[in-house]
Amino acid sequence: MSSTEIQDPTATTAAAPRTIDVEDPARGTTIRSIPVMDDDAVASLAARARVAQPGWAAAGFEARAEVFDRARRWLIVNGDRVIDTISRETGKTYEDASLEQTVAVQSFAFWAKNAAKYLADERVSPGSPLLVGAKVIVRYEAVGLVGVIGPWNYPLVNAFCDCVPALMAGNAVILKPSEITPLTALLVEEMMRDCGAPEGVFQIATGDGATGGAVVDVSDYVMFTGSTRTGRIVMERAAKTLTPVSLELGGKDAMIVCADADLDRAANAAAYYGMLNGGQVCISVERVYVEASVHDEFVAKVTAIVQKLRQGANEGPGTAEVGAVTFPPQLDIVRSHVEDAVAHGARIETGGSEGSAPGGGRFFQPTVLTGVDHGMRCMREETFGPTLPIMKVADVEEGIRMANDSDYGLQASVWTKDRAKGERIARRVEAGAVCVNDAILNYVAFGAPMGGWKTSGVGSRHGANGIRKYCRTQTIMIKRIAPRKDINMFPYTARKSKLLGRAVAMLYRR
Ligand code: NAD
């Protein structure tokens, strides 16, 4: 299809002008409405992308890295706008929103620097006597069009940052942001234009789940981040066209606190990594197991910290620690997990109900629960809110058993002053990443894969696979010693067969 035949996606949208209101969850106001793109609109985006992609791939790594170097500076220069946009549509505090900007600039720098290295041609040893003298090369080529579908909790990091390696590999990308938080994506589209990304290389498909489905249909690869439930639907849909997918899904991250842990550090970390971003982090601490001998002391320390947390809308740096509940139905989930726990005998140490803040908005109080067990929803289902259920365990063995008693396997953390013991425990926990004496921050070790086990995901982001997955691999074998005829070629004769048989036996008998 030539570029002149491509429809204008906004024109298609004008024919079906369904819109979604984007809300400021910390204030309860509507910010603006965005169009819901239908199948035709997404197909038009795809057609544009396919026209633009070959030139972008041909431009080379250096040219693409320059775009991301400019984007990195753009994100810093326009920091206030970026933080304000993220904060307004998610209800994040200033610090939680600026964390996204911090992680994004590191991501841009990482991929600009390392993409060429990860995608360089590789020489492979032929490893067979039949290939003596042959040269074997493995090369990576962009798949073409990557569809990235993102969640609402990190509209910059868990949506656009997965586009960065796809673009650096030479792909065109269509990003389908969450319908709850599309404004950051639209700002990023402006950034990419300002920073020199050619038209059609990076586009946004605003809309809901149906729009996401259309993006799956037009893509050569789908990178999805969201709930396990939707991940299954996306994988099923992609299977119809045999489109490969990477799924970054839900989690129920366990924290194991050993009796020999630095309890002050562990308590500070539990409060921070449990309540960061209002607990709406796929890799936040969702459940804590503490050895019995230090349980009460740990609970007292955590509760004292959580009680002091201030909740509210972003009124600038340092004005609140815990922001709003971004997604309306999430409030019901959080409340129901707390109610279910209490109904089954749990105790609320602090918090426990809907919060309030000046200016209205949707909040849940930072909550610490004790006396919990695995019969309760708060220990088995993803809560995705500012709650921290803490369970007493007899010993580390029980802690490990409980941590592994989950359908999820995204991340976990182990807390002990004995680092070797911490590592031994980490190796037994069934999760894609385990931190010892830290949590979450492995995310910014961009050279290491981040992906879930069990129902927490398929594939991974970051590291070599984080960019190679957006490529097709091609093996090229070049025969350098090329006689008129090789011994394995026709005709078959008894003499040649015996000779070959003896050679194989000689080489592989031992
Ligand atoms: P969600 O699954 O409801 O939605 C995610 C995205 O999928 C949205 O853009 C949505 O519009 C789209 N979508 C919905 N139905 C679709 C369909 N049928 N086909 C294609 N796309 C469709 O998730 P959410 O509520 O936005 O995000 C919260 C979830 O994301 C939590 O479970 C959290 O743990 C998870 N998450 C995981 C990671 C990770 O790295 N593992 C990171 C962030 C969030």
Residues whose N, C-alpha, C, O or C-beta is under 5 A from the ligand:
A	BS01	NAD	I149 G150 P151 W152 N158 K176 P177 S178 E179 G207 D208 G209 G212 G213 T225 G226 S227 T228 T230 I233 E248 L249 G250 G251 C282 S456
